[in-house]
Amino acid sequence: MHESRVPTVIPTTPFPDQKPGTSGLRKPVSVFQQPRYLENFIQAVFDSLPDHEGKTLVIGGDGRFFNAEAVQIILRMACANGIARMLVGKGGLLSTPAVSCLIRKHKAYGGFVLSASHNPGGAHGDFGIKYNIGNGGPAPESLTETIFAASRTVSRFRIVAAPHCDLGRIGSCRLNATAVEVVDPVADYAALMESLFDFDAISGLLKSPDFRMRFDAMNAVTGPYAKAILEDRLGAPAGTVVNGVPLPDFGGLHPDPNPVYAADLCAAMKGPDALAFGAASDGDGDRNMILGANAYVTPSDSLAIIAAQAHLVPGYAGRVAGIARSMPTSRAADRVAAALGVPCYEAPTGWKFFGSLLDAGKATFCGEESFGTGSDHVREKDGLWAVLYWLNILAKTRRPVADILAEHWAKYGRDYYSRHDYEGLDADAAAKLIKGLRAASLKGKSFGGRTVTLHDDFSYTDPVNGEETSGQGIRVVFDDGARIVYRLSGTGTSGATLRVYLERFESAPTAQGQDTQAALAELIGLSREIAGLAARTGRETPDVIT
């Protein structure tokens, strides 16, 4: 037990760059290591939270470099700012969906997620911090704007001068007047998963000799979760989970579950000896990639199929109230929603925009094209949840992933869809490109035999709370329904990342269909022509294609 200590008030001066992005504040580790940088931002959060004294907060992160130090600083600041109880994952580890789960289960006031998600880790990588509110979801824009304003005027921060808490073992201690409870990071989350899915059916599938799968945790936080659930609880063979130990630098891997950065997994899913099922998750466990033997499931199709197959999953059968997707996500889910007779909501990119819909019971499933899928079980996207959902579908149908895709497209049609990322662009050049697209008059013009029927900068009015959000991406829609979307990413830390989203619908695709990039070739050319990409950025081709 730590002896009582008087909170210290330390003078400080503001930093100008602490504006939270799409998913919190993300910067290179070296920025967060500056004296007072982390402390200033945390104090700005506390200064923006009404009536936080005497409340319970949750804290945990993905174990990346600087995670351990940041947890200890935040614990001492929470104590100095009057927090009565802190729930911490053992070792300072918690996946992002597990933080949401704990906040909701324990009715906490909120929580801190320490992660830069899919960004690289290590001493020369990135770090991030995000505040989640009492529903378990990311802070809404109104709160993040308040936090940013507070960060620009902060003049002092409060911290207790005390030894580090021992986070290496489960148990309780006191930090001044604050109770610190170190909890099993997996237990509550695993119990929630068991309440949603048919674990007996999944276990039978995983123990089948003709079913081979691999889950790549990418040396990130989902390793312990996947091993505890897939191998220990459900009986998957030892070694099913690879790269399962969280490492501060993710073992040199880029913890982004896509075909580029999970190339080894993708290779194991191809050819005559391909595994039956493959999946990967990212740094903090909220993203997922789903693969079958010689089959890749786009995140957009995954959301649509999850909704269409809800009748097979105990936690969702007969209770799909609606579907929500980010604007750049393909419109595959829209057609499923129409068939189910439920609404489909189109929101800006960022999981925080789904929170009000989930809380109001308007949406059951939510998804983003950036490998994020989830439901109303928590208020974050959830990578391992999506993997278990797919395993539940496979256990009930005993059909290959490729067959499930083909059957879905035969019923609903197919959205050929891809995202092209141009990374590390000069920020001014990228901003001018978007400004030029915003100012252009494209409606009614013809390009390559297609005529533009819609050209706008997406804006959104939340149907629950009325909050308005503008400037969310340039949409160019053609008379045949094809679509191009241009958007600057809010999750990078170096230069600017331009994301170009391409979509074309085919109502009666063949069983195999075309290669996606071939099917979109004309649209890809138009996307570069309309934006003047080469002239404005100096780039002829994207860095990443998903």
C-alpha positions in Angstrom: 0.0 0.0 0.0 1.4 3.4 -1.0 1.5 6.0 1.8 -0.7 9.0 1.4 0.8 11.8 -0.6 -0.3 15.4 -1.3 -1.0 16.1 -5.0 1.6 18.3 -6.6 0.4 21.1 -8.9 3.1 21.7 -11.6 3.1 24.8 -13.8 3.1 24.2 -17.5 2.7 25.9 -20.9 0.4 24.6 -23.7 1.5 22.7 -26.8 -0.3 23.8 -30.0 -0.7 20.4 -31.6 -2.9 18.3 -29.2 -6.1 18.2 -31.4 -7.5 14.7 -31.3 -8.1 13.1 -34.7 -10.4 10.4 -35.9 -9.4 8.2 -33.0 -7.7 10.3 -30.4 -4.3 12.0 -30.2 -1.6 10.2 -32.2 1.9 11.3 -32.6 5.4 9.8 -32.9 6.7 8.4 -29.6 9.3 11.1 -29.4 6.6 13.7 -29.3 4.8 12.1 -26.4 8.2 11.7 -24.6 8.7 15.4 -24.5 8.5 16.8 -20.9 4.9 17.7 -20.0 3.4 16.6 -23.3 1.4 13.6 -22.1 0.7 15.3 -18.7 -0.7 18.4 -20.5 -3.1 16.3 -22.6 -4.3 14.2 -19.7 -4.9 17.3 -17.6 -6.9 18.8 -20.5 -9.1 15.7 -20.5 -9.7 15.9 -16.7 -10.4 19.7 -17.0 -13.0 18.9 -19.7 -14.9 16.2 -17.7 -17.7 17.5 -15.5 -18.1 15.9 -12.1 -15.3 13.3 -12.5 -14.2 13.4 -8.9 -15.1 10.2 -7.0 -15.7 8.2 -10.2 -14.3 5.0 -11.7 -12.1 5.0 -14.8 -10.6 2.2 -16.9 -7.2 2.3 -18.4 -5.2 -0.1 -20.6 -3.3 -0.2 -23.9 -1.9 -2.4 -26.6 1.6 -2.7 -25.0 3.4 -0.7 -27.6 6.6 1.3 -26.7 5.8 3.9 -24.0 2.6 2.1 -22.9 4.0 1.1 -19.5 5.3 4.6 -18.6 2.2 6.3 -19.8 -0.1 4.1 -17.6 1.9 5.0 -14.5 1.7 8.7 -15.2 -2.0 8.6 -15.9 -2.6 6.6 -12.7 -0.8 9.2 -10.6 -2.7 12.0 -12.4 -6.0 10.3 -11.9 -5.3 10.1 -8.2 -4.3 13.8 -8.1 -7.5 14.8 -9.9 -9.8 13.0 -7.5 -10.6 9.7 -9.3 -11.8 7.2 -6.7 -11.1 4.0 -8.5 -9.0 2.9 -11.4 -9.4 -0.5 -13.3 -6.2 -1.5 -15.0 -5.5 -4.5 -17.2 -2.7 -6.7 -15.9 0.6 -5.4 -17.3 -1.2 -2.3 -18.5 -2.7 -4.3 -21.3 -6.3 -4.1 -22.6 -7.6 -4.3 -26.1 -9.7 -1.4 -27.2 -13.0 -3.5 -27.3 -12.0 -4.9 -23.9 -11.8 -1.3 -22.5 -15.3 -0.7 -23.8 -16.5 -4.0 -22.3 -15.1 -3.1 -18.8 -16.5 0.4 -18.9 -19.9 -0.9 -19.6 -19.8 -3.9 -17.3 -18.5 -1.9 -14.3 -20.5 1.2 -15.1 -17.4 3.3 -15.1 -17.4 7.0 -15.8 -15.0 6.5 -18.8 -11.6 5.3 -19.7 -8.3 5.8 -21.4 -7.2 3.7 -24.4 -3.4 3.9 -25.0 -2.8 2.9 -28.6 -2.0 4.2 -32.1 -4.1 1.3 -33.4 -2.6 0.0 -36.7 0.3 2.4 -36.8 3.9 1.1 -36.3 5.3 0.8 -32.8 8.7 0.9 -31.2 10.9 3.7 -30.1 10.7 5.3 -33.5 7.1 4.4 -34.1 3.8 6.0 -33.0 1.9 6.3 -29.7 -1.7 7.4 -29.1 -4.2 8.1 -26.4 -8.0 8.2 -26.6 -10.7 9.0 -24.0 -13.8 6.9 -24.0 -17.0 8.0 -22.3 -19.4 6.2 -20.1 -21.2 4.2 -22.8 -17.8 2.6 -23.6 -17.3 4.5 -26.9 -15.0 7.2 -28.2 -15.6 10.7 -27.0 -17.9 12.6 -29.4 -16.6 15.5 -31.4 -18.2 18.0 -28.9 -16.0 16.6 -26.1 -12.8 16.3 -28.2 -13.2 19.9 -29.2 -13.5 20.9 -25.6 -10.4 18.8 -24.8 -8.5 20.5 -27.6 -9.5 24.0 -26.3 -8.4 23.0 -22.8 -5.1 21.8 -24.1 -4.4 25.2 -25.6 -4.9 27.1 -22.3 -3.7 24.5 -19.8 -1.4 26.2 -17.3 -0.8 23.5 -14.7 -1.2 19.8 -14.2 -1.9 17.7 -11.1 0.1 14.6 -10.2 0.9 12.6 -7.1 4.6 11.9 -6.4 4.4 8.2 -5.6 6.1 4.9 -6.5 4.9 3.0 -9.5 1.9 0.6 -8.9 2.7 -3.1 -9.4 0.7 -4.0 -12.5 2.3 -7.4 -12.9 -0.2 -9.3 -10.8 -4.0 -9.3 -10.4 -5.0 -7.6 -7.2 -5.7 -4.3 -5.5 -3.6 -1.5 -4.0 -4.1 2.1 -3.1 -2.5 5.2 -4.6 -3.2 7.9 -2.1 -7.0 8.0 -1.9 -7.5 6.1 -5.2 -8.1 2.4 -5.3 -6.2 0.7 -8.1 -7.6 -2.7 -9.2 -5.4 -4.8 -11.6 -7.8 -7.1 -13.5 -7.5 -10.0 -15.9 -7.6 -8.3 -19.3 -9.3 -11.2 -21.0 -11.9 -12.6 -18.5 -14.8 -10.2 -18.8 -14.3 -9.9 -22.6 -14.3 -13.7 -23.1 -17.4 -14.1 -21.0 -19.2 -11.5 -23.2 -18.1 -13.4 -26.3 -19.5 -16.7 -24.9 -22.8 -15.0 -24.3 -23.1 -14.0 -28.0 -21.8 -17.0 -30.0 -22.5 -20.7 -30.2 -19.2 -21.8 -28.6 -20.2 -25.5 -28.8 -20.7 -25.3 -32.5 -17.5 -23.3 -33.0 -15.6 -25.7 -30.9 -16.8 -28.6 -33.0 -15.6 -26.9 -36.1 -12.2 -26.0 -34.7 -11.6 -29.6 -33.6 -12.6 -31.0 -37.0 -9.5 -32.6 -38.7 -10.4 -31.1 -42.1 -10.7 -27.6 -40.8 -7.4 -25.7 -40.5 -7.2 -22.1 -39.5 -4.7 -19.4 -38.5 -5.1 -16.2 -36.5 -2.3 -13.7 -36.8 -2.2 -11.4 -33.8 0.7 -9.5 -35.4 2.6 -9.4 -32.0 -0.1 -7.1 -30.7 -2.7 -7.1 -28.0 -5.1 -9.7 -29.3 -2.6 -12.5 -28.9 -3.6 -13.2 -25.3 -7.3 -12.9 -26.1 -7.2 -15.2 -29.2 -5.1 -17.8 -27.4 -7.4 -17.8 -24.3 -10.6 -18.1 -26.4 -9.6 -19.9 -29.6 -7.1 -22.4 -28.2 -7.8 -22.7 -24.5 -11.6 -22.4 -24.5 -12.6 -23.6 -27.9 -10.0 -26.2 -28.5 -8.2 -25.0 -31.6 -4.9 -26.8 -32.0 -1.9 -25.2 -30.3 -0.2 -22.9 -32.7 -3.4 -21.7 -34.3 -2.6 -18.3 -32.9 0.7 -17.0 -34.4 2.6 -13.8 -33.4 0.6 -14.1 -30.2 2.9 -12.3 -27.7 2.4 -8.5 -27.5 5.7 -6.7 -28.1 6.6 -3.0 -27.7 7.7 -2.8 -31.3 5.3 -5.5 -32.6 8.3 -7.6 -33.6 9.0 -5.1 -36.4 5.7 -5.9 -38.0 3.3 -3.2 -39.1 0.2 -4.2 -37.1 -2.3 -3.4 -39.8 -4.4 -6.4 -40.9 -4.5 -6.0 -44.6 -3.1 -8.0 -47.6 0.0 -5.8 -47.7 1.1 -6.1 -44.0 -0.2 -9.6 -43.4 1.4 -11.0 -46.5 2.5 -14.3 -44.8 -1.1 -15.0 -43.7 -2.4 -14.2 -47.2 0.1 -16.5 -48.8 -1.1 -19.4 -46.5 -4.6 -18.9 -47.8 -3.7 -19.5 -51.5 -3.1 -22.6 -53.6 -4.3 -26.2 -53.4 -3.1 -26.6 -49.8 -4.7 -23.4 -48.5 -6.0 -23.1 -45.0 -9.8 -23.1 -44.6 -9.9 -19.9 -42.6 -7.5 -17.1 -41.8 -7.8 -13.9 -39.8 -5.7 -11.1 -38.4 -6.2 -8.2 -36.0 -4.3 -5.0 -35.4 -2.3 -3.3 -32.7 -5.2 -2.6 -30.3 -7.5 -5.4 -31.4 -10.3 -3.4 -33.0 -9.7 -4.2 -36.6 -9.9 -7.5 -38.5 -9.2 -9.2 -41.8 -11.1 -12.2 -42.9 -9.9 -14.8 -45.4 -10.9 -18.2 -46.7 -9.2 -20.7 -48.9 -8.4 -18.7 -52.1 -10.9 -16.1 -50.9 -10.6 -12.5 -49.5 -13.5 -10.9 -47.8 -13.5 -7.2 -48.1 -14.6 -5.4 -44.9 -17.6 -4.0 -46.7 -18.7 -7.4 -47.7 -18.0 -8.7 -44.2 -20.4 -6.2 -42.7 -23.1 -7.1 -45.2 -22.7 -10.9 -44.7 -22.6 -10.5 -40.9 -26.0 -8.8 -41.1 -27.4 -11.2 -43.6 -26.4 -14.2 -41.5 -27.5 -12.9 -38.1 -30.2 -15.7 -37.9 -27.3 -18.2 -37.4 -25.8 -16.4 -34.4 -27.5 -16.8 -31.0 -26.8 -13.2 -29.7 -28.3 -11.6 -32.8 -31.0 -13.9 -34.2 -34.3 -12.0 -34.7 -33.0 -8.7 -33.4 -31.4 -6.7 -36.2 -32.7 -3.2 -35.7 -30.5 -1.5 -38.3 -27.1 -1.3 -39.9 -24.7 1.7 -39.9 -21.7 2.2 -42.1 -19.1 4.9 -42.7 -19.7 6.9 -45.9 -16.6 5.5 -47.8 -17.7 1.9 -47.0 -19.3 0.2 -49.9 -23.1 0.1 -50.2 -23.3 -3.7 -49.9 -24.8 -3.4 -46.5 -27.5 -1.0 -47.8 -29.0 -3.9 -49.9 -29.0 -6.3 -47.0 -30.7 -3.7 -44.8 -33.4 -3.2 -47.5 -34.0 -6.9 -47.7 -34.3 -7.2 -44.0 -36.6 -4.2 -43.9 -34.4 -2.2 -41.5 -32.7 1.2 -42.0 -29.1 1.6 -43.1 -27.3 4.8 -41.8 -24.4 6.4 -43.6 -22.1 8.2 -41.1 -18.7 9.9 -41.3 -15.6 7.9 -40.8 -14.8 7.3 -37.1 -16.5 4.9 -34.7 -17.6 7.7 -32.5 -20.3 8.5 -35.0 -22.0 5.2 -34.4 -22.3 5.6 -30.6 -25.6 7.5 -30.6 -27.2 5.1 -33.1 -26.2 2.1 -31.0 -27.3 3.7 -27.7 -30.7 4.6 -29.2 -31.2 1.0 -30.5 -31.3 2.2 -34.1 -28.3 0.1 -35.3 -27.2 -3.4 -34.3 -24.2 -3.8 -36.6 -21.7 -1.2 -37.7 -18.8 -1.2 -40.1 -16.0 0.7 -41.7 -14.1 -0.2 -44.9 -10.9 0.2 -42.9 -11.2 -3.3 -41.5 -13.5 -2.3 -38.6 -16.6 -4.2 -37.8 -18.7 -4.4 -34.6 -22.1 -4.4 -33.0 -24.1 -3.2 -30.0 -22.2 -5.5 -27.6 -19.6 -2.8 -27.0 -19.1 0.7 -28.4 -15.9 0.0 -30.3 -15.2 -2.0 -33.4 -14.0 -5.4 -32.4 -11.6 -7.6 -34.4 -11.8 -10.8 -32.5 -15.6 -10.5 -32.3 -15.7 -10.4 -36.1 -13.5 -13.5 -36.3 -15.8 -15.4 -33.9 -18.8 -14.2 -35.8 -17.4 -15.7 -39.0 -16.5 -18.9 -37.2 -20.1 -19.1 -36.0 -21.3 -18.8 -39.6 -18.9 -21.4 -40.8 -19.8 -23.8 -37.9 -23.5 -23.5 -38.7 -23.2 -23.8 -42.5 -20.2 -26.0 -42.9 -19.6 -24.2 -46.2 -16.3 -22.7 -47.4 -15.8 -18.9 -47.2 -15.7 -18.7 -51.0 -19.1 -20.4 -51.2 -20.6 -18.0 -48.7 -19.3 -15.0 -50.7 -20.6 -16.4 -54.0 -24.0 -17.1 -52.6 -24.2 -13.6 -51.1 -23.3 -12.0 -54.4 -25.8 -14.1 -56.3 -28.5 -12.9 -54.0 -27.6 -9.3 -53.4 -25.2 -8.5 -56.3 -21.6 -7.6 -55.9 -19.9 -4.3 -55.1 -16.5 -4.3 -56.6 -14.7 -2.1 -54.2 -11.1 -1.0 -53.4 -9.2 1.6 -51.4 -6.0 3.2 -52.8 -3.8 4.9 -50.2 -1.2 7.6 -51.2 0.9 7.8 -48.0 3.4 10.4 -46.8 2.2 13.2 -49.2 3.2 16.7 -48.7 0.5 18.0 -46.4 0.0 21.3 -48.3 -0.2 19.5 -51.7 -2.8 17.1 -50.3 -4.8 19.9 -48.8 -4.8 21.8 -52.1 -5.9 18.7 -54.0 -8.9 18.3 -51.7 -9.6 22.0 -51.9 -9.5 21.8 -55.7 -11.9 18.9 -55.7 -14.3 20.7 -53.4 -14.3 23.8 -55.6 -14.7 22.0 -58.9 -18.0 21.8 -60.8 -18.3 18.2 -61.8 -22.0 17.5 -61.8 -23.2 16.9 -65.3 -19.8 16.4 -66.8 -18.9 13.2 -68.6 -15.7 11.2 -68.1 -15.0 8.0 -70.0 -18.6 7.5 -70.9 -19.9 8.1 -67.4 -21.8 11.3 -66.4 -21.4 12.7 -62.9 -24.8 12.8 -61.1 -23.6 13.8 -57.6 -20.6 15.8 -56.5 -20.4 17.0 -52.9 -18.4 17.2 -49.7 -20.2 14.8 -47.4 -21.9 16.3 -44.4 -23.9 14.5 -41.7 -26.6 15.3 -39.2 -26.8 12.8 -36.4 -30.4 11.5 -36.4 -30.3 11.0 -32.6 -28.7 14.1 -31.2 -28.7 16.5 -34.1 -25.0 17.1 -34.1 -23.7 18.3 -37.5 -20.4 17.3 -39.1 -19.1 18.6 -42.4 -16.1 18.2 -44.7 -16.0 14.4 -44.5 -15.0 13.5 -48.0 -15.5 14.4 -51.6 -18.1 12.2 -53.3 -18.3 11.7 -57.1 -21.2 9.5 -58.2 -21.9 8.5 -61.8 -25.0 7.7 -63.7 -24.3 4.0 -63.6 -24.0 4.1 -59.8 -20.2 3.9 -59.7 -18.6 6.0 -57.1 -15.2 7.6 -56.2 -14.6 9.1 -52.8 -11.5 11.2 -51.9 -10.6 11.7 -48.2 -7.6 12.7 -46.1 -6.9 10.2 -43.3 -7.2 11.3 -39.7 -5.0 8.5 -38.3 -1.5 9.2 -39.7 1.3 11.0 -38.0 3.7 11.7 -40.8 2.8 13.8 -43.8 -0.7 13.3 -45.3 -2.4 10.2 -46.4 -4.9 10.5 -49.3 -7.4 7.7 -49.4 -9.3 7.1 -52.7 -12.3 4.8 -52.5 -13.6 3.1 -55.7 -16.9 1.3 -56.1 -18.8 -0.3 -58.9 -21.9 -2.5 -58.6 -22.7 -5.5 -60.7 -26.2 -7.0 -60.2 -25.5 -10.4 -61.7 -21.9 -11.3 -61.1 -20.5 -14.7 -62.3 -19.6 -17.2 -59.6 -15.9 -16.3 -59.7 -16.3 -12.7 -61.0 -13.5 -10.5 -62.1 -10.3 -9.6 -60.4 -11.3 -6.5 -58.3 -8.6 -4.2 -59.7 -9.4 -5.3 -63.3 -13.1 -4.7 -62.7 -12.3 -1.2 -61.4 -9.6 -0.3 -63.9 -11.6 2.4 -65.8 -12.7 3.9 -62.5 -9.2 3.9 -61.2 -8.1 5.8 -64.2 -10.9 8.3 -63.8 -10.0 8.9 -60.1 -6.5 9.9 -61.1 -7.7 12.1 -64.0 -10.4 13.9 -62.0 -8.1 14.7 -59.1 -5.0 15.5 -61.2 -3.2 13.1 -58.8 0.1 12.9 -60.6 0.4 16.6 -61.2 -0.6 17.6 -57.7 1.2 15.0 -55.7 3.9 13.6 -58.0 2.6 10.1 -57.4 1.6 7.8 -60.3 0.5 4.9 -58.2 -0.7 4.3 -54.6 1.4 2.9 -51.8 -1.2 0.5 -50.5 -4.1 -1.1 -52.2 -6.8 -2.9 -50.2 
